[in-house]
Amino acid sequence: MKKILLFIFLAFGILAASEYRALEHKSIVYKDENGNGKIDYIALFKATDELYIYARAYPLKFKDEEQKKAAFSDLLKVERVFDFMDSEGFSKSLGGQEGEYFKICQARIHVMKHNFDVQGEAKKADKIYGELINLTPDNGEIYAKFADFLANSNRLELAEQNYDKALNLGVKRANLGLALVKLAKMDQKGALPYLEEYLKSYADDEFAKMLASSIKEGTLKIEP
């Protein structure tokens, strides 16, 4: 990984260690009063979201190796539930936003496994993001989410293309992504306009303000 990317994630606070609480699997898969097996898909989504806080980007955000191992074990459990729902056709019964979020969670599982250094997971994440884009081509946030992963996996040209598409569809946060891609390419001059545009919508973002100020002052030093 380029030092610029490591710097960016450090500045975002992604490297800050925090306490991970192990998954309560019984809250997702349980039996009703008649003894029938049930899956609480809302709890499943929440569990995926919780894991994503810690494993959405590389390097991972765990306090120690023990918590990292516990989280990876939980991630595999969550993946098995998603796979079961898919194989049994349950996922097809979810429509609208719930159906879309089901696929987003599936993509995130592969993103996280990639960040845990599991081979082949990036291609799986790419495939699902591609399916989501085909299903909702006017959803700029999907392009932005995909671009976040592309940038984190050091595929800067593709990340830039998808951030551009997100921005054209009205996703203002994509300006920050484009700025970070420019910085990853060692183009501080090209990054500044995107930072300034981003700050028009996110004026309280201290990280973006720090970057913009440092570029203007000529004090931002990043090793290639």
N, CA and C atoms as a LAMMPS dump frame, in Angstrom:
ITEM: TIMESTEP
0
ITEM: NUMBER OF ATOMS
672
ITEM: BOX BOUNDS ff ff ff
-5.0000000000000000e+02 5.0000000000000000e+02
-5.0000000000000000e+02 5.0000000000000000e+02
-5.0000000000000000e+02 5.0000000000000000e+02
ITEM: ATOMS id mol type element x y z
1 1 1 N 0.835 -1.193 0
2 1 2 C 0 0 0
3 1 3 C 0.876 1.251 0
4 2 1 N 0.488 2.22 -0.806
5 2 2 C 1.243 3.461 -0.832
6 2 3 C 1.141 4.174 0.51
7 3 1 N 2.202 4.883 0.873
8 3 2 C 2.187 5.611 2.137
9 3 3 C 1.091 6.665 2.161
10 4 1 N 0.772 7.237 0.995
11 4 2 C -0.304 8.228 0.931
12 4 3 C -1.615 7.634 1.41
13 5 1 N -1.918 6.401 1.002
14 5 2 C -3.171 5.783 1.42
15 5 3 C -3.165 5.506 2.912
16 6 1 N -2.044 5.057 3.426
17 6 2 C -1.936 4.82 4.857
18 6 3 C -2.142 6.123 5.618
19 7 1 N -1.577 7.199 5.108
20 7 2 C -1.75 8.52 5.725
21 7 3 C -3.215 8.927 5.733
22 8 1 N -3.875 8.711 4.604
23 8 2 C -5.274 9.104 4.486
24 8 3 C -6.139 8.372 5.5
25 9 1 N -5.954 7.065 5.636
26 9 2 C -6.784 6.303 6.558
27 9 3 C -6.452 6.632 8.009
28 10 1 N -5.193 6.965 8.267
29 10 2 C -4.82 7.407 9.602
30 10 3 C -5.527 8.712 9.924
31 11 1 N -5.549 9.615 8.959
32 11 2 C -6.196 10.907 9.171
33 11 3 C -7.699 10.757 9.364
34 12 1 N -8.293 9.776 8.708
35 12 2 C -9.714 9.51 8.888
36 12 3 C -10.011 8.901 10.25
37 13 1 N -8.986 8.441 10.949
38 13 2 C -9.206 7.79 12.235
39 13 3 C -9.441 6.311 12.117
40 14 1 N -9.255 5.747 10.908
41 14 2 C -9.52 4.331 10.711
42 14 3 C -8.533 3.468 11.48
43 15 1 N -7.356 4.002 11.748
44 15 2 C -6.356 3.209 12.449
45 15 3 C -6.551 3.196 13.963
46 16 1 N -7.432 4.027 14.456
47 16 2 C -7.624 4.108 15.898
48 16 3 C -8.224 2.807 16.423
49 17 1 N -7.541 2.181 17.37
50 17 2 C -8.024 0.916 17.924
51 17 3 C -9.246 1.156 18.793
52 18 1 N -10.221 0.268 18.707
53 18 2 C -11.411 0.393 19.535
54 18 3 C -11.918 -0.995 19.886
55 19 1 N -12.807 -1.045 20.865
56 19 2 C -13.287 -2.316 21.409
57 19 3 C -14.331 -2.939 20.487
58 20 1 N -14.107 -4.172 20.082
59 20 2 C -15.082 -4.89 19.268
60 20 3 C -15.859 -5.855 20.156
61 21 1 N -17.177 -5.814 20.047
62 21 2 C -18.026 -6.716 20.821
63 21 3 C -18.458 -7.879 19.939
64 22 1 N -18.224 -9.076 20.418
65 22 2 C -18.535 -10.271 19.633
66 22 3 C -20.021 -10.328 19.293
67 23 1 N -20.311 -10.901 18.161
68 23 2 C -21.664 -10.992 17.646
69 23 3 C -22.552 -11.884 18.507
70 24 1 N -23.779 -11.421 18.756
71 24 2 C -24.783 -12.241 19.431
72 24 3 C -25.544 -13.012 18.35
73 25 1 N -25.041 -14.191 18.02
74 25 2 C -25.597 -14.944 16.894
75 25 3 C -27.054 -15.324 17.126
76 26 1 N -27.426 -15.541 18.397
77 26 2 C -28.797 -15.952 18.705
78 26 3 C -29.809 -14.861 18.378
79 27 1 N -29.365 -13.614 18.309
80 27 2 C -30.288 -12.53 17.984
81 27 3 C -30.621 -12.507 16.493
82 28 1 N -29.831 -13.209 15.686
83 28 2 C -30.053 -13.258 14.24
84 28 3 C -30.814 -14.522 13.848
85 29 1 N -30.348 -15.673 14.315
86 29 2 C -30.984 -16.962 14.024
87 29 3 C -31.576 -17.498 15.321
88 30 1 N -32.884 -17.747 15.326
89 30 2 C -33.545 -18.17 16.563
90 30 3 C -34.759 -19.045 16.23
91 31 1 N -35.392 -19.571 17.254
92 31 2 C -36.603 -20.367 17.075
93 31 3 C -37.793 -19.622 17.671
94 32 1 N -38.926 -19.68 16.962
95 32 2 C -40.129 -19.035 17.483
96 32 3 C -40.811 -19.946 18.503
97 33 1 N -41.99 -19.522 18.958
98 33 2 C -42.675 -20.276 20.014
99 33 3 C -43.091 -21.677 19.564
100 34 1 N -43.141 -21.899 18.256
101 34 2 C -43.498 -23.218 17.727
102 34 3 C -42.275 -24.066 17.379
103 35 1 N -41.101 -23.538 17.699
104 35 2 C -39.875 -24.273 17.431
105 35 3 C -39.367 -24.161 16.005
106 36 1 N -39.968 -23.243 15.237
107 36 2 C -39.534 -23.056 13.852
108 36 3 C -38.339 -22.103 13.781
109 37 1 N -37.375 -22.444 12.942
110 37 2 C -36.209 -21.588 12.787
111 37 3 C -36.557 -20.278 12.102
112 38 1 N -36.014 -19.197 12.601
113 38 2 C -36.279 -17.863 12.057
114 38 3 C -34.97 -17.1 11.886
115 39 1 N -34.981 -16.184 10.932
116 39 2 C -33.845 -15.28 10.734
117 39 3 C -34.353 -13.85 10.827
118 40 1 N -33.76 -13.086 11.712
119 40 2 C -34.084 -11.667 11.837
120 40 3 C -33.146 -10.909 10.898
121 41 1 N -33.639 -10.586 9.699
122 41 2 C -32.738 -9.998 8.71
123 41 3 C -32.332 -8.568 9.073
124 42 1 N -33.153 -7.881 9.873
125 42 2 C -32.76 -6.542 10.334
126 42 3 C -31.555 -6.655 11.272
127 43 1 N -31.597 -7.647 12.182
128 43 2 C -30.449 -7.892 13.066
129 43 3 C -29.232 -8.324 12.252
130 44 1 N -29.475 -9.065 11.17
131 44 2 C -28.385 -9.488 10.279
132 44 3 C -27.729 -8.276 9.626
133 45 1 N -28.558 -7.349 9.148
134 45 2 C -28.021 -6.118 8.551
135 45 3 C -27.205 -5.331 9.573
136 46 1 N -27.743 -5.23 10.792
137 46 2 C -27.052 -4.466 11.84
138 46 3 C -25.71 -5.103 12.198
139 47 1 N -25.675 -6.428 12.244
140 47 2 C -24.424 -7.13 12.55
141 47 3 C -23.381 -6.858 11.473
142 48 1 N -23.825 -6.838 10.22
143 48 2 C -22.912 -6.539 9.113
144 48 3 C -22.403 -5.11 9.212
145 49 1 N -23.306 -4.193 9.543
146 49 2 C -22.914 -2.786 9.705
147 49 3 C -21.877 -2.632 10.814
148 50 1 N -22.071 -3.36 11.909
149 50 2 C -21.148 -3.275 13.046
150 50 3 C -19.761 -3.779 12.647
151 51 1 N -19.718 -4.899 11.97
152 51 2 C -18.438 -5.428 11.5
153 51 3 C -17.765 -4.462 10.531
154 52 1 N -18.574 -3.812 9.705
155 52 2 C -18.045 -2.917 8.673
156 52 3 C -17.354 -1.696 9.272
157 53 1 N -17.783 -1.292 10.444
158 53 2 C -17.124 -0.174 11.127
159 53 3 C -15.645 -0.478 11.335
160 54 1 N -15.356 -1.724 11.654
161 54 2 C -13.99 -2.125 12.005
162 54 3 C -13.177 -2.627 10.809
163 55 1 N -13.86 -3.162 9.805
164 55 2 C -13.133 -3.854 8.731
165 55 3 C -13.424 -3.292 7.345
166 56 1 N -13.936 -2.08 7.28
167 56 2 C -14.302 -1.514 5.976
168 56 3 C -13.108 -1.087 5.159
169 57 1 N -11.969 -0.903 5.81
170 57 2 C -10.779 -0.43 5.099
171 57 3 C -9.541 -1.091 5.682
172 58 1 N -8.506 -1.07 4.876
173 58 2 C -7.225 -1.619 5.316
174 58 3 C -6.312 -0.463 5.674
175 59 1 N -5.595 -0.507 6.807
176 59 2 C -5.531 -1.582 7.803
177 59 3 C -6.77 -1.632 8.693
178 60 1 N -6.986 -2.794 9.261
179 60 2 C -8.171 -3.036 10.077
180 60 3 C -8.11 -2.269 11.395
181 61 1 N -9.307 -2.103 11.989
182 61 2 C -9.444 -1.227 13.154
183 61 3 C -9.764 -2.024 14.423
184 62 1 N -8.892 -2.947 14.792
185 62 2 C -9.13 -3.753 15.986
186 62 3 C -8.073 -3.477 17.041
187 63 1 N -8.496 -3.609 18.292
188 63 2 C -7.614 -3.299 19.419
189 63 3 C -6.447 -4.267 19.516
190 64 1 N -6.72 -5.547 19.252
191 64 2 C -5.658 -6.55 19.361
192 64 3 C -5.979 -7.746 18.466
193 65 1 N -5.073 -8.693 18.412
194 65 2 C -5.218 -9.853 17.54
195 65 3 C -6.397 -10.728 17.948
196 66 1 N -6.671 -10.811 19.243
197 66 2 C -7.79 -11.624 19.731
198 66 3 C -9.119 -11.095 19.2
199 67 1 N -9.296 -9.763 19.253
200 67 2 C -10.528 -9.179 18.739
201 67 3 C -10.621 -9.331 17.221
202 68 1 N -9.489 -9.234 16.561
203 68 2 C -9.46 -9.425 15.11
204 68 3 C -9.929 -10.832 14.742
205 69 1 N -9.455 -11.846 15.479
206 69 2 C -9.856 -13.23 15.218
207 69 3 C -11.342 -13.435 15.498
208 70 1 N -11.834 -12.82 16.584
209 70 2 C -13.254 -12.943 16.925
210 70 3 C -14.121 -12.32 15.835
211 71 1 N -13.692 -11.177 15.326
212 71 2 C -14.455 -10.493 14.283
213 71 3 C -14.467 -11.297 12.989
214 72 1 N -13.343 -11.902 12.648
215 72 2 C -13.296 -12.707 11.423
216 72 3 C -14.214 -13.918 11.545
217 73 1 N -14.235 -14.528 12.721
218 73 2 C -15.142 -15.647 12.962
219 73 3 C -16.594 -15.201 12.812
220 74 1 N -16.923 -14.027 13.366
221 74 2 C -18.276 -13.481 13.237
222 74 3 C -18.614 -13.183 11.779
223 75 1 N -17.639 -12.666 11.057
224 75 2 C -17.851 -12.346 9.644
225 75 3 C -18.227 -13.592 8.847
226 76 1 N -17.558 -14.701 9.123
227 76 2 C -17.867 -15.949 8.427
228 76 3 C -19.256 -16.462 8.802
229 77 1 N -19.651 -16.266 10.069
230 77 2 C -20.998 -16.661 10.501
231 77 3 C -22.058 -15.851 9.758
232 78 1 N -21.833 -14.547 9.684
233 78 2 C -22.77 -13.668 8.984
234 78 3 C -22.855 -14.055 7.508
235 79 1 N -21.712 -14.341 6.91
236 79 2 C -21.695 -14.733 5.498
237 79 3 C -22.514 -15.999 5.281
238 80 1 N -22.405 -16.957 6.188
239 80 2 C -23.156 -18.213 6.04
240 80 3 C -24.663 -17.963 6.075
241 81 1 N -25.098 -17.024 6.909
242 81 2 C -26.53 -16.711 6.974
243 81 3 C -26.984 -16.086 5.655
244 82 1 N -26.206 -15.155 5.131
245 82 2 C -26.539 -14.556 3.836
246 82 3 C -26.581 -15.614 2.735
247 83 1 N -25.601 -16.507 2.738
248 83 2 C -25.558 -17.567 1.724
249 83 3 C -26.779 -18.473 1.825
250 84 1 N -27.183 -18.795 3.061
251 84 2 C -28.362 -19.638 3.271
252 84 3 C -29.612 -18.939 2.744
253 85 1 N -29.766 -17.658 3.065
254 85 2 C -30.937 -16.91 2.602
255 85 3 C -30.984 -16.863 1.08
256 86 1 N -29.828 -16.727 0.468
257 86 2 C -29.756 -16.723 -0.997
258 86 3 C -30.149 -18.079 -1.571
259 87 1 N -29.589 -19.142 -1.005
260 87 2 C -29.828 -20.488 -1.536
261 87 3 C -31.281 -20.925 -1.374
262 88 1 N -31.939 -20.427 -0.326
263 88 2 C -33.332 -20.79 -0.064
264 88 3 C -34.322 -19.83 -0.723
265 89 1 N -33.796 -18.813 -1.394
266 89 2 C -34.67 -17.874 -2.094
267 89 3 C -35.274 -16.791 -1.222
268 90 1 N -34.864 -16.737 0.065
269 90 2 C -35.421 -15.721 0.954
270 90 3 C -35.074 -14.308 0.48
271 91 1 N -33.877 -14.163 -0.068
272 91 2 C -33.431 -12.827 -0.466
273 91 3 C -34.329 -12.238 -1.55
274 92 1 N -34.913 -13.107 -2.394
275 92 2 C -35.768 -12.623 -3.481
276 92 3 C -37.086 -12.057 -2.964
277 93 1 N -37.458 -12.45 -1.74
278 93 2 C -38.707 -11.942 -1.174
279 93 3 C -38.553 -10.533 -0.616
280 94 1 N -37.296 -10.075 -0.501
281 94 2 C -37.048 -8.72 -0.025
282 94 3 C -37.074 -7.774 -1.217
283 95 1 N -37.938 -6.799 -1.155
284 95 2 C -38.031 -5.862 -2.272
285 95 3 C -37.546 -4.476 -1.901
286 96 1 N -37.473 -3.611 -2.891
287 96 2 C -37.153 -2.207 -2.655
288 96 3 C -35.829 -1.995 -1.953
289 97 1 N -35.855 -1.12 -0.957
290 97 2 C -34.633 -0.759 -0.24
291 97 3 C -34.041 -1.943 0.521
292 98 1 N -34.895 -2.813 1.061
293 98 2 C -34.388 -3.97 1.808
294 98 3 C -33.633 -4.921 0.891
295 99 1 N -34.167 -5.158 -0.302
296 99 2 C -33.493 -6.019 -1.258
297 99 3 C -32.162 -5.439 -1.705
298 100 1 N -32.146 -4.12 -1.911
299 100 2 C -30.904 -3.449 -2.301
300 100 3 C -29.877 -3.524 -1.178
301 101 1 N -30.343 -3.317 0.062
302 101 2 C -29.397 -3.334 1.178
303 101 3 C -28.854 -4.738 1.426
304 102 1 N -29.653 -5.74 1.117
305 102 2 C -29.176 -7.122 1.222
306 102 3 C -27.937 -7.302 0.351
307 103 1 N -28.002 -6.815 -0.889
308 103 2 C -26.865 -6.952 -1.803
309 103 3 C -25.694 -6.069 -1.371
310 104 1 N -25.99 -4.892 -0.836
311 104 2 C -24.912 -4.032 -0.325
312 104 3 C -24.165 -4.753 0.79
313 105 1 N -24.911 -5.402 1.677
314 105 2 C -24.274 -6.154 2.766
315 105 3 C -23.425 -7.296 2.217
316 106 1 N -23.924 -7.968 1.189
317 106 2 C -23.132 -9.04 0.575
318 106 3 C -21.819 -8.493 0.01
319 107 1 N -21.901 -7.351 -0.665
320 107 2 C -20.682 -6.727 -1.198
321 107 3 C -19.734 -6.372 -0.066
322 108 1 N -20.288 -5.842 1.01
323 108 2 C -19.454 -5.443 2.15
324 108 3 C -18.761 -6.645 2.792
325 109 1 N -19.435 -7.772 2.823
326 109 2 C -18.804 -8.981 3.371
327 109 3 C -17.542 -9.319 2.585
328 110 1 N -17.633 -9.238 1.266
329 110 2 C -16.455 -9.535 0.437
330 110 3 C -15.384 -8.455 0.577
331 111 1 N -15.811 -7.209 0.734
332 111 2 C -14.851 -6.12 0.999
333 111 3 C -14.087 -6.414 2.284
334 112 1 N -14.82 -6.793 3.329
335 112 2 C -14.179 -7.058 4.621
336 112 3 C -13.257 -8.266 4.545
337 113 1 N -13.695 -9.315 3.866
338 113 2 C -12.831 -10.494 3.732
339 113 3 C -11.564 -10.149 2.948
340 114 1 N -11.706 -9.287 1.955
341 114 2 C -10.516 -8.808 1.232
342 114 3 C -9.563 -8.1 2.186
343 115 1 N -10.123 -7.285 3.073
344 115 2 C -9.284 -6.559 4.033
345 115 3 C -8.675 -7.479 5.085
346 116 1 N -9.276 -8.66 5.26
347 116 2 C -8.681 -9.695 6.11
348 116 3 C -7.692 -10.558 5.312
349 117 1 N -7.384 -10.124 4.11
350 117 2 C -6.39 -10.791 3.248
351 117 3 C -6.835 -12.15 2.728
352 118 1 N -8.143 -12.314 2.512
353 118 2 C -8.653 -13.535 1.887
354 118 3 C -8.593 -13.358 0.369
355 119 1 N -7.923 -14.256 -0.301
356 119 2 C -7.728 -14.15 -1.742
357 119 3 C -9.049 -14.3 -2.509
358 120 1 N -9.193 -13.531 -3.584
359 120 2 C -10.341 -13.652 -4.472
360 120 3 C -11.564 -12.862 -4.069
361 121 1 N -11.529 -12.229 -2.895
362 121 2 C -12.717 -11.534 -2.403
363 121 3 C -12.961 -10.207 -3.117
364 122 1 N -11.912 -9.557 -3.589
365 122 2 C -12.083 -8.276 -4.29
366 122 3 C -12.937 -8.465 -5.544
367 123 1 N -12.671 -9.53 -6.296
368 123 2 C -13.441 -9.795 -7.512
369 123 3 C -14.911 -10.048 -7.185
370 124 1 N -15.156 -10.73 -6.064
371 124 2 C -16.54 -11.004 -5.66
372 124 3 C -17.26 -9.707 -5.284
373 125 1 N -16.561 -8.827 -4.582
374 125 2 C -17.149 -7.529 -4.235
375 125 3 C -17.418 -6.719 -5.495
376 126 1 N -16.453 -6.706 -6.406
377 126 2 C -16.62 -5.983 -7.671
378 126 3 C -17.865 -6.464 -8.415
379 127 1 N -18.058 -7.778 -8.445
380 127 2 C -19.189 -8.367 -9.172
381 127 3 C -20.513 -7.888 -8.596
382 128 1 N -20.627 -7.882 -7.271
383 128 2 C -21.893 -7.471 -6.653
384 128 3 C -22.125 -5.978 -6.835
385 129 1 N -21.082 -5.175 -6.689
386 129 2 C -21.254 -3.741 -6.942
387 129 3 C -21.676 -3.503 -8.392
388 130 1 N -21.122 -4.285 -9.321
389 130 2 C -21.532 -4.17 -10.72
390 130 3 C -23.004 -4.498 -10.902
391 131 1 N -23.482 -5.527 -10.2
392 131 2 C -24.895 -5.902 -10.264
393 131 3 C -25.772 -4.792 -9.692
394 132 1 N -25.335 -4.196 -8.593
395 132 2 C -26.095 -3.103 -7.986
396 132 3 C -26.174 -1.902 -8.922
397 133 1 N -25.07 -1.601 -9.583
398 133 2 C -25.052 -0.478 -10.528
399 133 3 C -25.989 -0.755 -11.702
400 134 1 N -26.012 -1.996 -12.184
401 134 2 C -26.919 -2.352 -13.279
402 134 3 C -28.378 -2.262 -12.853
403 135 1 N -28.657 -2.61 -11.599
404 135 2 C -30.026 -2.554 -11.084
405 135 3 C -30.492 -1.128 -10.846
406 136 1 N -29.565 -0.278 -10.357
407 136 2 C -29.922 1.109 -10.027
408 136 3 C -28.878 2.058 -10.608
409 137 1 N -28.858 2.213 -11.937
410 137 2 C -27.81 3.013 -12.582
411 137 3 C -27.841 4.495 -12.235
412 138 1 N -28.94 4.965 -11.675
413 138 2 C -29.039 6.383 -11.307
414 138 3 C -28.78 6.623 -9.823
415 139 1 N -28.342 5.589 -9.116
416 139 2 C -28.059 5.702 -7.682
417 139 3 C -26.588 6.055 -7.492
418 140 1 N -26.311 7.334 -7.298
419 140 2 C -24.933 7.793 -7.173
420 140 3 C -24.209 7.239 -5.967
421 141 1 N -24.947 6.943 -4.902
422 141 2 C -24.306 6.45 -3.684
423 141 3 C -23.682 5.071 -3.906
424 142 1 N -24.27 4.267 -4.784
425 142 2 C -23.678 2.963 -5.098
426 142 3 C -22.328 3.147 -5.783
427 143 1 N -22.267 4.084 -6.726
428 143 2 C -20.985 4.38 -7.373
429 143 3 C -19.957 4.84 -6.342
430 144 1 N -20.406 5.675 -5.392
431 144 2 C -19.489 6.189 -4.366
432 144 3 C -18.992 5.071 -3.456
433 145 1 N -19.897 4.179 -3.061
434 145 2 C -19.497 3.042 -2.218
435 145 3 C -18.48 2.159 -2.944
436 146 1 N -18.747 1.905 -4.22
437 146 2 C -17.82 1.096 -5.011
438 146 3 C -16.47 1.809 -5.136
439 147 1 N -16.519 3.11 -5.358
440 147 2 C -15.285 3.894 -5.478
441 147 3 C -14.481 3.871 -4.184
442 148 1 N -15.169 3.904 -3.044
443 148 2 C -14.468 3.822 -1.751
444 148 3 C -13.635 2.546 -1.686
445 149 1 N -14.248 1.438 -2.105
446 149 2 C -13.53 0.159 -2.079
447 149 3 C -12.39 0.141 -3.088
448 150 1 N -12.643 0.656 -4.273
449 150 2 C -11.599 0.691 -5.3
450 150 3 C -10.4 1.511 -4.841
451 151 1 N -10.676 2.636 -4.195
452 151 2 C -9.584 3.479 -3.698
453 151 3 C -8.809 2.764 -2.605
454 152 1 N -9.54 2.118 -1.692
455 152 2 C -8.881 1.421 -0.589
456 152 3 C -8.074 0.221 -1.06
457 153 1 N -8.473 -0.367 -2.193
458 153 2 C -7.722 -1.494 -2.747
459 153 3 C -6.734 -1.028 -3.816
460 154 1 N -6.463 0.284 -3.807
461 154 2 C -5.387 0.888 -4.609
462 154 3 C -5.62 0.77 -6.113
463 155 1 N -6.894 0.849 -6.522
464 155 2 C -7.236 0.874 -7.953
465 155 3 C -7.738 2.276 -8.269
466 156 1 N -6.797 3.176 -8.366
467 156 2 C -7.103 4.604 -8.348
468 156 3 C -7.835 5.09 -9.592
469 157 1 N -7.484 4.576 -10.758
470 157 2 C -8.141 5.034 -11.986
471 157 3 C -9.626 4.674 -11.967
472 158 1 N -9.926 3.429 -11.59
473 158 2 C -11.321 3.003 -11.504
474 158 3 C -12.058 3.747 -10.401
475 159 1 N -11.375 4.001 -9.296
476 159 2 C -11.989 4.766 -8.209
477 159 3 C -12.371 6.155 -8.695
478 160 1 N -11.463 6.798 -9.408
479 160 2 C -11.727 8.149 -9.918
480 160 3 C -12.926 8.154 -10.863
481 161 1 N -13.007 7.156 -11.729
482 161 2 C -14.13 7.07 -12.666
483 161 3 C -15.461 6.947 -11.932
484 162 1 N -15.485 6.123 -10.891
485 162 2 C -16.737 5.909 -10.161
486 162 3 C -17.088 7.082 -9.26
487 163 1 N -16.091 7.744 -8.695
488 163 2 C -16.381 8.975 -7.951
489 163 3 C -16.952 10.038 -8.884
490 164 1 N -16.409 10.131 -10.097
491 164 2 C -16.927 11.089 -11.085
492 164 3 C -18.399 10.811 -11.383
493 165 1 N -18.738 9.534 -11.568
494 165 2 C -20.124 9.167 -11.843
495 165 3 C -21.015 9.514 -10.656
496 166 1 N -20.524 9.243 -9.447
497 166 2 C -21.292 9.575 -8.243
498 166 3 C -21.526 11.072 -8.147
499 167 1 N -20.49 11.837 -8.42
500 167 2 C -20.598 13.296 -8.35
501 167 3 C -21.589 13.816 -9.381
502 168 1 N -21.546 13.267 -10.573
503 168 2 C -22.482 13.68 -11.624
504 168 3 C -23.925 13.347 -11.266
505 169 1 N -24.101 12.37 -10.381
506 169 2 C -25.445 11.995 -9.928
507 169 3 C -25.821 12.691 -8.623
508 170 1 N -25.008 13.663 -8.213
509 170 2 C -25.375 14.511 -7.081
510 170 3 C -24.838 14.113 -5.727
511 171 1 N -23.904 13.16 -5.673
512 171 2 C -23.341 12.732 -4.387
513 171 3 C -22.163 13.643 -4.044
514 172 1 N -22.412 14.62 -3.183
515 172 2 C -21.412 15.648 -2.888
516 172 3 C -20.177 15.097 -2.18
517 173 1 N -20.358 14.027 -1.393
518 173 2 C -19.208 13.493 -0.658
519 173 3 C -18.142 12.925 -1.592
520 174 1 N -18.526 12.661 -2.842
521 174 2 C -17.565 12.135 -3.812
522 174 3 C -16.434 13.121 -4.078
523 175 1 N -16.666 14.41 -3.796
524 175 2 C -15.594 15.397 -3.95
525 175 3 C -14.391 15.045 -3.076
526 176 1 N -14.663 14.572 -1.855
527 176 2 C -13.56 14.194 -0.967
528 176 3 C -12.826 12.977 -1.521
529 177 1 N -13.577 12.006 -2.014
530 177 2 C -12.952 10.833 -2.608
531 177 3 C -12.047 11.206 -3.769
532 178 1 N -12.519 12.117 -4.617
533 178 2 C -11.712 12.559 -5.755
534 178 3 C -10.463 13.295 -5.291
535 179 1 N -10.607 14.086 -4.233
536 179 2 C -9.44 14.786 -3.682
537 179 3 C -8.403 13.796 -3.171
538 180 1 N -8.862 12.758 -2.483
539 180 2 C -7.932 11.769 -1.936
540 180 3 C -7.255 10.961 -3.038
541 181 1 N -8.002 10.688 -4.107
542 181 2 C -7.387 9.995 -5.243
543 181 3 C -6.306 10.873 -5.868
544 182 1 N -6.604 12.166 -6.006
545 182 2 C -5.594 13.091 -6.546
546 182 3 C -4.352 13.109 -5.654
547 183 1 N -4.562 13.106 -4.349
548 183 2 C -3.417 13.093 -3.43
549 183 3 C -2.638 11.788 -3.549
550 184 1 N -3.368 10.688 -3.743
551 184 2 C -2.692 9.402 -3.916
552 184 3 C -1.839 9.396 -5.176
553 185 1 N -2.22 10.233 -6.131
554 185 2 C -1.439 10.38 -7.364
555 185 3 C -0.408 11.496 -7.245
556 186 1 N -0.242 12.012 -6.021
557 186 2 C 0.727 13.076 -5.742
558 186 3 C 0.377 14.38 -6.457
559 187 1 N -0.916 14.616 -6.666
560 187 2 C -1.386 15.821 -7.357
561 187 3 C -2.123 16.725 -6.37
562 188 1 N -1.372 17.461 -5.561
563 188 2 C -1.976 18.333 -4.559
564 188 3 C -2.771 19.466 -5.208
565 189 1 N -2.256 20.013 -6.288
566 189 2 C -2.945 21.099 -6.983
567 189 3 C -4.303 20.633 -7.498
568 190 1 N -4.361 19.412 -8.022
569 190 2 C -5.619 18.869 -8.515
570 190 3 C -6.587 18.51 -7.405
571 191 1 N -6.062 18.214 -6.214
572 191 2 C -6.92 17.829 -5.089
573 191 3 C -7.649 19.017 -4.48
574 192 1 N -7.007 20.179 -4.485
575 192 2 C -7.541 21.336 -3.759
576 192 3 C -8.939 21.755 -4.211
577 193 1 N -9.229 21.876 -5.512
578 193 2 C -10.589 22.279 -5.909
579 193 3 C -11.666 21.325 -5.406
580 194 1 N -11.363 20.044 -5.389
581 194 2 C -12.339 19.072 -4.891
582 194 3 C -12.547 19.226 -3.385
583 195 1 N -11.482 19.488 -2.662
584 195 2 C -11.608 19.717 -1.222
585 195 3 C -12.451 20.954 -0.949
586 196 1 N -12.197 22.01 -1.688
587 196 2 C -12.95 23.259 -1.485
588 196 3 C -14.423 23.063 -1.817
589 197 1 N -14.703 22.297 -2.867
590 197 2 C -16.091 22.026 -3.229
591 197 3 C -16.756 21.148 -2.168
592 198 1 N -16.029 20.174 -1.67
593 198 2 C -16.543 19.294 -0.617
594 198 3 C -16.904 20.091 0.629
595 199 1 N -16.058 21.024 0.996
596 199 2 C -16.277 21.803 2.216
597 199 3 C -17.479 22.74 2.12
598 200 1 N -17.953 23.015 0.92
599 200 2 C -19.18 23.807 0.775
600 200 3 C -20.378 23.036 1.326
601 201 1 N -20.313 21.718 1.243
602 201 2 C -21.406 20.871 1.739
603 201 3 C -21.124 20.286 3.114
604 202 1 N -19.825 20.157 3.465
605 202 2 C -19.431 19.543 4.739
606 202 3 C -18.445 20.467 5.452
607 203 1 N -18.951 21.626 5.821
608 203 2 C -18.085 22.68 6.372
609 203 3 C -17.462 22.314 7.712
610 204 1 N -18.023 21.345 8.417
611 204 2 C -17.51 20.979 9.743
612 204 3 C -16.504 19.829 9.703
613 205 1 N -16.13 19.378 8.54
614 205 2 C -15.196 18.258 8.424
615 205 3 C -13.775 18.751 8.687
616 206 1 N -13.289 18.486 9.886
617 206 2 C -11.973 18.992 10.293
618 206 3 C -10.844 18.37 9.477
619 207 1 N -11.009 17.122 9.103
620 207 2 C -9.986 16.451 8.301
621 207 3 C -9.82 17.137 6.948
622 208 1 N -10.947 17.398 6.275
623 208 2 C -10.894 18.051 4.965
624 208 3 C -10.34 19.464 5.085
625 209 1 N -10.733 20.155 6.152
626 209 2 C -10.204 21.513 6.361
627 209 3 C -8.7 21.487 6.572
628 210 1 N -8.227 20.495 7.327
629 210 2 C -6.792 20.37 7.572
630 210 3 C -6.035 20.121 6.277
631 211 1 N -6.578 19.229 5.441
632 211 2 C -5.93 18.934 4.171
633 211 3 C -5.873 20.166 3.273
634 212 1 N -7.012 20.85 3.143
635 212 2 C -7.068 22.031 2.278
636 212 3 C -6.1 23.104 2.759
637 213 1 N -6.093 23.335 4.069
638 213 2 C -5.201 24.345 4.642
639 213 3 C -3.738 23.984 4.42
640 214 1 N -3.404 22.717 4.609
641 214 2 C -2.017 22.272 4.445
642 214 3 C -1.552 22.404 2.999
643 215 1 N -2.456 22.122 2.064
644 215 2 C -2.099 22.265 0.648
645 215 3 C -1.852 23.731 0.313
646 216 1 N -2.744 24.597 0.791
647 216 2 C -2.599 26.03 0.511
648 216 3 C -1.311 26.592 1.101
649 217 1 N -0.963 26.108 2.283
650 217 2 C 0.239 26.602 2.963
651 217 3 C 1.513 25.925 2.468
652 218 1 N 1.348 24.87 1.676
653 218 2 C 2.51 24.146 1.172
654 218 3 C 3.192 23.291 2.214
655 219 1 N 2.431 22.889 3.232
656 219 2 C 3.022 22.119 4.338
657 219 3 C 2.644 20.642 4.32
658 220 1 N 1.822 20.229 3.347
659 220 2 C 1.425 18.823 3.27
660 220 3 C 2.535 18.034 2.583
661 221 1 N 3.167 17.165 3.333
662 221 2 C 4.27 16.364 2.809
663 221 3 C 3.895 14.887 2.867
664 222 1 N 3.846 14.266 1.72
665 222 2 C 3.487 12.849 1.651
666 222 3 C 4.51 12.128 0.795
667 223 1 N 5.079 11.063 1.336
668 223 2 C 6.075 10.296 0.588
669 223 3 C 5.396 9.346 -0.388
670 224 1 N 5.934 9.199 -1.607
671 224 2 C 5.347 8.267 -2.575
672 224 3 C 5.603 6.819 -2.163
